[in-house]
């Protein structure tokens, strides 16, 4: 996936389209799966409701 897929430009603002990993911090995004979000670096997992 290209870097441009992680951001959305609206006017003069840059918005992130993915959540940031709470353990790893800025620059590490969580992967979107059908029932969960996971970090590929530290294996942090959030389950969707």
Backbone as CSV, one residue per row, in Angstrom:
resi,resn,N_x,N_y,N_z,CA_x,CA_y,CA_z,C_x,C_y,C_z
1,UNK,0.844,-1.166,0.000,0.000,0.000,0.000,0.897,1.239,0.000
2,UNK,0.574,2.207,-0.818,1.371,3.420,-0.923,1.095,4.365,0.243
3,UNK,2.065,5.216,0.529,1.956,6.166,1.639,0.759,7.093,1.446
4,UNK,0.452,7.436,0.229,-0.659,8.349,-0.041,-2.011,7.765,0.363
5,UNK,-2.093,6.457,0.547,-3.341,5.830,0.976,-3.605,6.001,2.470
6,UNK,-2.592,6.402,3.226,-2.731,6.585,4.668,-3.165,7.996,5.051
7,UNK,-3.168,8.916,4.080,-3.497,10.318,4.349,-4.553,10.816,3.375
8,UNK,-5.305,11.835,3.801,-6.312,12.468,2.953,-6.115,13.973,3.076
9,UNK,-6.049,14.672,1.961,-5.870,16.112,1.958,-7.227,16.765,1.789
10,UNK,-7.575,17.650,2.725,-8.815,18.406,2.618,-8.487,19.871,2.880
11,UNK,-8.475,20.650,1.807,-8.099,22.060,1.934,-6.621,22.170,2.258
12,UNK,-6.314,22.845,3.360,-4.930,22.994,3.802,-4.555,21.999,4.880
13,UNK,-5.477,21.101,5.220,-5.226,20.156,6.312,-4.954,18.750,5.779
14,UNK,-4.123,18.044,6.525,-3.795,16.671,6.208,-4.415,15.782,7.272
15,UNK,-5.241,14.822,6.867,-5.925,13.935,7.803,-5.419,12.513,7.629
16,UNK,-5.245,11.796,8.728,-4.850,10.393,8.669,-6.098,9.540,8.448
17,UNK,-5.991,8.555,7.576,-7.134,7.682,7.317,-7.077,6.419,8.163
18,UNK,-5.940,6.121,8.756,-5.766,4.946,9.609,-5.410,5.382,11.022
19,UNK,-5.684,4.512,11.990,-5.321,4.804,13.372,-3.836,4.559,13.580
20,UNK,-3.256,5.295,14.523,-1.848,5.136,14.886,-1.763,4.125,16.027
21,UNK,-0.724,3.323,16.026,-0.530,2.330,17.081,-0.232,3.047,18.400
22,UNK,-0.993,2.755,19.457,-0.767,3.424,20.741,0.540,3.010,21.414
23,UNK,1.076,1.854,21.082,2.353,1.411,21.662,3.546,1.986,20.909
24,UNK,3.512,1.919,19.592,4.662,2.332,18.775,4.717,3.838,18.545
25,UNK,3.569,4.500,18.500,3.539,5.943,18.336,3.419,6.394,16.894
26,UNK,3.792,7.639,16.665,3.660,8.273,15.353,4.408,7.504,14.269
27,UNK,3.787,7.405,13.110,4.424,6.774,11.960,4.144,5.292,11.801
28,UNK,3.497,4.667,12.780,3.155,3.245,12.681,1.638,3.130,12.727
29,UNK,1.060,2.676,11.638,-0.385,2.603,11.511,-0.893,1.195,11.786
30,UNK,-2.145,1.105,12.191,-2.789,-0.179,12.415,-3.417,-0.660,11.118
31,UNK,-3.241,-1.936,10.821,-3.846,-2.544,9.638,-5.327,-2.793,9.911
32,UNK,-6.160,-2.570,8.908,-7.599,-2.784,9.030,-7.964,-4.164,8.524
33,UNK,-8.564,-4.975,9.380,-9.080,-6.283,9.011,-10.591,-6.263,9.216
34,UNK,-11.244,-7.336,8.859,-12.705,-7.400,8.956,-13.194,-7.229,10.393
35,UNK,-12.528,-7.881,11.341,-13.002,-7.858,12.725,-12.003,-7.285,13.721
36,UNK,-10.871,-6.737,13.236,-9.849,-6.234,14.150,-8.915,-5.252,13.458
37,UNK,-8.130,-4.554,14.264,-7.046,-3.697,13.798,-5.766,-4.212,14.448
38,UNK,-4.690,-4.367,13.670,-3.454,-4.903,14.223,-2.251,-4.079,13.800
39,UNK,-1.228,-4.104,14.639,0.050,-3.464,14.347,1.010,-4.552,13.888
40,UNK,1.650,-4.350,12.756,2.589,-5.335,12.236,3.926,-5.304,12.936
41,UNK,4.188,-4.232,13.659,5.485,-4.084,14.324,5.499,-4.734,15.708
42,UNK,4.487,-4.440,16.528,4.487,-4.930,17.924,3.358,-5.934,18.204
43,UNK,2.544,-6.243,17.212,1.424,-7.197,17.326,0.278,-6.723,18.215
44,UNK,0.167,-5.423,18.454,-0.955,-4.864,19.194,-2.231,-5.132,18.399
45,UNK,-3.313,-5.544,19.069,-4.569,-5.883,18.401,-5.743,-5.229,19.116
46,UNK,-6.640,-4.637,18.336,-7.908,-4.099,18.838,-9.015,-4.822,18.082
47,UNK,-9.971,-5.366,18.796,-11.097,-6.030,18.140,-12.240,-5.042,17.950
48,UNK,-12.871,-5.097,16.777,-14.008,-4.231,16.473,-15.256,-4.828,17.086
49,UNK,-16.197,-3.995,17.440,-17.453,-4.458,18.045,-18.520,-4.609,16.999
